[in-house]
Amino acid sequence: MSSLWIIVILLVIVVGYMIFNAIINKRSVEELNQYEFHQGMRKAQVIDVREKVDYDYGHINGARNIPITMFKQRYQGLRKDQPIYLCDANGIASYRAARILKKNGYKDIYMLKGGYKKWTGKIKSKK
């Protein structure tokens, strides 16, 4: 019977952690649909946080690549006085990047809902 309680307690902890993470993620960044993202991207710094090989294969026109694996070392080059639009493969790594930015004083942070895989706008790709 005691092992059942341990499993229940572990499940409660895991679910609690997942809920906490989801709340923190939502507070760090505002999700934009494709239309909203496209409308505002001319006035923003568009950052693709996918790895370089994926970025080189194809990316949103005008996007700069700062891979999530290098983001903590390279985000300082971003301006705090302009909005930052984040894009990743499917909408997960952008949350991590947004949390790093938010923690370091950046305010206007947005992300493409669904990530690059859902993008139907103009792209630049390797031919």
Residue pairs with C-beta under 8 A, 6 or more apart in sequence:
24 99
25 95
25 98
25 99
27 102
28 95
28 98
28 99
28 101
28 102
28 109
29 86
29 94
29 95
29 98
29 102
29 109
29 110
29 111
30 109
30 110
30 111
31 91
31 110
31 111
31 112
31 113
32 40
32 85
32 110
32 111
32 112
32 113
33 113
34 112
34 113
34 114
34 118
34 119
34 120
34 121
37 85
37 87
37 110
37 112
37 113
38 121
40 83
40 85
40 110
41 60
41 62
41 85
43 82
43 83
44 82
44 83
44 84
44 85
44 108
44 110
45 64
45 78
45 79
45 82
45 83
45 84
45 85
46 60
46 62
46 63
46 64
46 85
46 87
47 63
47 64
47 65
47 66
47 78
47 84
47 85
47 86
47 87
47 97
48 55
48 59
48 60
48 63
48 64
48 65
48 66
48 87
48 88
48 116
49 66
49 67
49 68
49 71
49 86
49 87
49 88
49 93
49 94
49 96
49 97
50 59
50 65
50 67
50 68
50 87
50 88
50 89
50 93
50 116
51 67
51 68
51 69
52 65
52 67
54 89
55 63
55 65
55 67
56 126
57 125
57 126
58 116
58 123
58 124
58 125
58 126
59 65
59 87
59 116
59 123
59 124
59 125
60 87
60 112
60 116
60 119
60 121
60 122
60 123
60 124
61 121
61 122
61 123
61 124
63 87
66 74
66 75
66 77
66 97
68 88
68 93
68 96
68 97
71 96
71 97
71 100
72 100
75 97
75 100
75 101
75 104
78 84
78 101
78 106
80 105
80 106
80 107
82 108
83 108
83 109
83 110
84 101
84 106
84 108
84 109
84 110
85 110
85 111
85 112
86 94
86 97
86 98
86 109
86 110
86 111
86 112
87 94
87 111
87 112
87 115
87 116
87 119
88 94
88 97
88 111
88 112
88 115
88 116
89 115
89 116
89 117
90 114
90 115
90 116
90 117
90 118
91 111
91 112
91 113
91 114
91 115
92 115
94 111
94 112
94 115
95 111
98 109
98 111
101 109
102 109
112 118
112 119
